[in-house]
């Protein structure tokens, strides 16, 4: 599967990506922001990959300017209760402080809500990861529960749209104006 918009390309994770993802996931920067903090072996990574259920677990590589920059997922899809969990991480420091995480989140939510008809998604965030909590809040997530070290947040189609629609429309208009200017140069 490939989804493209906002200059972002999401493509399905495949076996050739596993070592790249494992290496990034094992970096101190990313590992310290995850619930599971142990180093992941190649065997563990392969076993995890083989355990994924394509009907319930969607993992996609985030590409920007043709380069893999991170991974995003929608997992534990529960069709009966119309819910799922999501998450993402970027291993490329160049894009972390750019627009790429925001528009990637928009693209994934648009695909989930507008194309697939989802109603809500959940994220578990370490309580000390204030930047992730704020990022998710800006995308329409609200805190449902707080445990000792984890915050459970929920985003609905309505909360996503309410928080991001005007920003997404403005961003899309600026892209269209830029593309129009490029065409006039020729």
C-alpha positions in Angstrom: 0.0 0.0 0.0 1.2 3.5 -0.8 -0.5 6.7 0.4 0.9 10.1 -0.8 -0.1 13.7 0.1 1.5 16.8 1.5 4.9 15.7 0.0 4.9 12.7 2.2 4.8 9.1 1.0 3.7 6.3 3.3 4.5 2.8 2.0 3.9 -0.6 3.6 6.7 -1.9 5.8 8.4 -4.9 4.2 11.1 -7.4 5.3 13.8 -5.3 3.6 13.0 -2.4 6.0 13.4 -4.5 9.2 17.1 -3.9 9.9 16.8 -0.1 9.2 13.8 0.1 11.6 15.5 -2.1 14.2 18.6 0.0 14.2 16.7 3.2 14.5 14.4 1.8 17.2 17.5 0.7 19.2 19.0 4.1 19.2 19.1 5.8 22.6 17.1 8.7 21.4 14.1 6.6 20.3 14.4 3.7 22.8 14.2 6.1 25.7 10.9 7.4 24.5 9.3 3.9 24.2 7.5 1.7 26.7 9.8 -1.2 25.8 13.3 0.1 26.4 15.4 -3.1 25.8 17.6 -3.5 22.8 15.8 -5.5 20.1 17.8 -8.3 18.4 17.4 -9.2 14.7 15.6 -12.4 15.8 13.2 -10.5 18.0 12.5 -8.0 15.1 11.8 -10.8 12.7 9.5 -12.6 15.1 7.6 -9.4 15.7 7.3 -8.8 12.0 6.0 -12.4 11.4 3.5 -11.9 14.2 1.8 -8.9 12.6 -1.8 -9.5 11.3 -2.3 -7.6 8.1 -6.0 -7.1 8.9 -5.2 -5.6 12.3 -1.7 -4.2 12.1 -0.6 -1.6 9.5 3.0 -0.4 9.6 4.2 2.1 7.1 7.6 3.7 6.3 7.5 7.5 6.2 9.4 8.9 3.2 10.1 12.5 2.6 12.1 13.6 -0.4 12.5 10.0 -1.3 14.3 9.1 1.9 12.9 6.9 4.7 12.6 9.1 7.7 10.4 7.2 10.2 7.6 4.7 10.7 3.9 5.1 11.5 1.4 2.5 12.5 -2.2 1.7 13.1 -2.4 -1.5 15.2 -4.8 -3.6 17.1 -7.6 -2.6 14.8 -10.8 -3.6 16.5 -13.5 -3.6 13.8 -16.3 -4.5 16.2 -15.7 -1.5 18.5 -14.3 0.7 15.7 -11.1 1.5 17.5 -7.3 1.2 17.0 -4.0 2.3 18.4 -1.5 4.4 16.6 2.1 5.6 16.9 5.0 7.0 15.0 8.6 7.8 15.4 11.2 9.5 13.3 14.8 8.5 13.2 15.9 11.4 11.0 16.7 14.4 13.2 16.5 16.7 10.1 12.8 16.3 9.9 11.9 16.3 13.6 11.8 20.0 13.9 10.1 20.5 10.5 6.5 20.3 9.3 7.0 16.6 8.4 5.7 15.0 11.7 2.6 17.2 11.6 1.7 16.5 7.9 2.5 12.8 8.4 0.1 12.7 11.3 -2.6 14.5 9.2 -2.1 12.1 6.3 -2.4 9.0 8.5 -5.5 10.3 10.2 -7.1 11.3 6.9 -6.5 7.8 5.6 -8.0 6.2 8.7 -11.0 8.4 9.0 -11.8 9.6 5.5 -10.7 6.6 3.4 -11.2 3.7 5.8 -14.2 5.1 7.8 -12.5 4.8 11.3 -14.1 6.5 14.3 -11.3 6.8 16.8 -7.8 5.9 17.6 -5.8 5.6 20.8 -2.2 6.4 21.7 -0.2 5.4 24.8 2.4 8.0 25.7 5.0 8.0 28.4 3.9 10.7 30.9 7.4 12.2 30.9 7.3 12.7 27.1 5.7 16.1 27.3 6.6 16.9 23.6 4.6 13.9 22.4 1.6 14.7 24.6 1.6 18.3 23.3 2.0 17.0 19.7 -0.9 14.6 20.1 -3.1 17.3 21.7 -2.5 19.5 18.7 -3.7 16.7 16.5 -7.0 16.4 18.4 -6.1 13.8 21.0 -7.4 14.3 24.5 -6.3 12.5 27.7 -8.6 9.6 28.7 -6.6 8.1 31.5 -3.4 8.7 33.4 -1.5 5.9 35.1 1.8 6.1 37.0 4.0 6.6 34.0 1.7 6.4 30.9 -1.0 8.6 29.5 -3.8 7.1 27.3 -5.1 9.6 24.7 -7.9 9.4 22.2 -8.6 11.1 18.9 -11.9 10.9 17.1 -12.7 11.9 13.6 -14.5 14.9 15.0 -11.7 16.0 17.3 -9.1 15.5 14.5 -11.2 17.6 12.1 -11.9 20.3 14.7 -8.3 20.7 15.6 -6.7 20.5 12.2 -9.1 21.2 9.4 -8.3 24.9 8.9 -4.5 24.2 9.1 -4.8 21.3 6.6 -6.8 23.5 4.2 -4.3 26.4 4.5 -1.3 24.1 4.0 -2.9 22.5 0.9 -3.7 25.9 -0.6 -0.1 27.0 -0.1 1.1 23.8 -1.8 -1.2 24.5 -4.7 -0.1 28.1 -5.0 3.6 27.0 -5.0 2.9 24.3 -7.7 1.1 26.9 -9.8 4.1 29.3 -9.6 6.4 26.4 -10.6 4.3 25.7 -13.7 4.4 29.4 -14.7 8.2 29.3 -14.6 8.3 26.9 -17.5 
